[in-house]
Amino acid sequence: MTQIKSFGTMSVDWEERVDYERLRTQRLTRIKSLLKESELGALLTFDMNNIRYLTATIIGTWAMDKLVRFCLLPQDDEPILWDFGSAARHHQLYCPWLGERSRAGISTLRGATPPEANLAEDVARKIRVELEMRGLQNEPIGVDVVEPVVLFALQREGLNVVDGQQLMLQARRIKTQDEITLLNTACAMVDAAYDVLYQELRAGVRENDGVALVNKVLYELGSEYVEGVNAIGGERTSPHPHLFSDRILRPGDQVYFDILHSYMGYRTCYYRTLAIGSASQPQIDAYKKCREILDVSIDAVKPGITTADIVKLWPRADEFGFANEEAAFALQYGHGVGLNIWEAPIFSRLFSLEHPQPIEEGMVFALETFWPASDGWSAARIEEEVVVTKDGPQVITRFPAEELIVAGVKYYAATGPLPTTRDAQSHRNNPLPAGHAQPQ
């Protein structure tokens, strides 16, 4: 099996790492080919991740939710980007692959600009003019996400607006060599964050302290964007609230984290569960069940199967305390990972059995599982990111998760494995497992 390599975060001249010119070229070639095969005359994108895929540009995470930039990819042509003020000039100077096709122009800032300023109409007019120059004004134009006022303006210009998001998702579904390297690097950075969390978590630390620590580690390692960190401890673990708090961690708590960040645009979605000080038998059992569901899922991954083949291995919602699959959505779950954390394919018993999606070589997706403990208040949550190779799955999330690891038990040995639940149980009866030095 070909090993997915791990590198540093810099570009160097003495080792082949990420080839950014190849990354840009292969992404654009892929979407241009799919556009050529489609019934669309052009693609119009407002989604920042799609714009990055097409143009290899970004102007900062502050703009992620503004829908202010827009990019047009006409059939048999190169992308045209309208960008925020002086950013357009910057791209002309520093992005030679765009040059004069980087232009100033903004949308409505999600409606915050005065409607009478007619910015929506200006966007629509710019697009119509470009399409008319190429004889594409009567062809369907695919749009990914759009403000209603801009959509209506495009329609008033006589343009046939259709869904373009599916074509973009189809392009982004299969990752290139360089995309996989970037995704693997992003995971390596989270490996480090979990290692620091393991060392620092103990009774008295708050969930938000863990969130702050993760942000510090990731940004120091070179993350461009920490999208979110879930930190869920104690009785908050069941049911999963999907939101961290200032709850103080206590001895005997289970706590799980989900770390979502971006390195060169490529994201992670990466859960781990730890115990604080010690773990009860119900917690250990829940973790084992959670791990078992995940391992069976990963073992089944190979090119040629479908999402249905994975989700049929998962328990039904009513088997772990929920009324139906909608109520339990995203607890037993899978999703593509790339420039966004929820890309195609999506795995869920809510729809995948009836509407399966194919699993193909070159896909990268996360599989995440959940299981509540019999104590009525604890739960386990684990997630692994998987690269689909011709030989099967390769897991790129490497922080140990085979057994429930106990944090807050200090061992000052020069070497040795991370303490697991067995170590912690031994520690209660006998201060140290064999081979560990006495804690100070």
C-alpha positions, 0 to 999 in steps of 0.5 A: 500500500502506498504510504501517504507522506507527512511533511513540514509546513514550508515549501522547500527546494530539496524535497517534493512536497506540495506543488502549488502550481500543480494544485491550482492547475489540476483543480481548475482542469477538473472543474473545466472538464466537468463544466464542458460535459455538463449542460451549463454554459457557465458557473457563477460562484459566491461560496468562498471555498468554491472561489478558492478552488477555481482561482487559488485566492482568499482574502481572509476568514472574515469574508467567509460569510459575506458572499461579497466576492464572486467568480464566473467560469465560462465554458472553454475559458478562464475564471474571472474574479470580482473581488473586494476593493484593493484585493483585486489589485493585489491579485493582479500583482501577486497572482499571475495565473489571474492577472487582469481577470482579477477585477474590483466588484462587490455584491451586497454584503448580505443586504447590508448595502442600500438596496437603492445602490443597485449593487445586485443589479450591477453584479447581474449586469457584469455577468450578463455582459461576460456571457454575451461576449462569449455567446453564452447568455442563453445557456443555463448558468449554474450558481452555488449559493446566492442572495435572493436579491442577486438571484432575482437581478440575474433573472431580470437580466434574462439569465437562466439560473440553475443549481451549480453547487452539485457540479462544484461538489462533483469536482471537489469529491476526488482529491488530487495528490497535493490536496491529500498531502494538505489534508494529511498535514492539517491532521498532523497539526491536530495530532499535536493539539490532542497531545497537548490537550492530553498533557494539560487536561485535569480536574479544574480545567474548563471546556473553554480552556481546552478550546483556547489551548487548541487554538494556540497550538494550531495557530502556532503550527501555521493554521490559517483558520480554526473553524471551531472546537467542540469541547463537551464534558461530563453530563453534557456529553449525552446528548451531544450539544455541539457547543463548548461551554465553561463547564469545569472538568471533574474527576471521572468525567468523559470529555470529547473534543472535535477540532476543525481547522484549515491548513492552506484551505484544507480542513479537519474534522477530528473527534477524540474522547478522553477520561479525566483522572479515571474511567468507570466501567460504563464509560469503558464499555461505551467507548469500546462500542463506539470504537467497534462501530467505527472500526467495522466501518473503516474496514469496509471502505474500498473503491466500488462500494457505496455509502449504503454499504457503510451505514447499514453497518451502523446501529439504528437510532432507536438502538442508542436512545433516539426516536428516529434517524433525523433526531440522531442525525450526525451521531453515526455519520460520515462526510467528505473533507476538503476545502469544507468539512461537509463535502460529498459523499455524505453517510447517514442512515437518514438517506444513504440506504435509499440514496447511496453515493459511490465510494471512489479512489481518491476520496477523503472523508471522515467517519464519526461514531457515538455511543451513550454509556449505561450510566445515563450521563456519559458518552463516547465520540470518536472520528477518523479521517480516511483516504480511499486508496486502490488497496483500501482505507488509510487513516490520517488521524493518528492521535491514539484512540484504540482505547479510552485514554485517561488524562490527568494521571501524571507519569514522569517516565522517560518513555512509555505509552500513553495511559489507557483505562487499564493504566488508570485502573491500575493506578488507583490500586497500585500508584503506578503501572509497572515500568513507570516512575513514581509521580512527583 
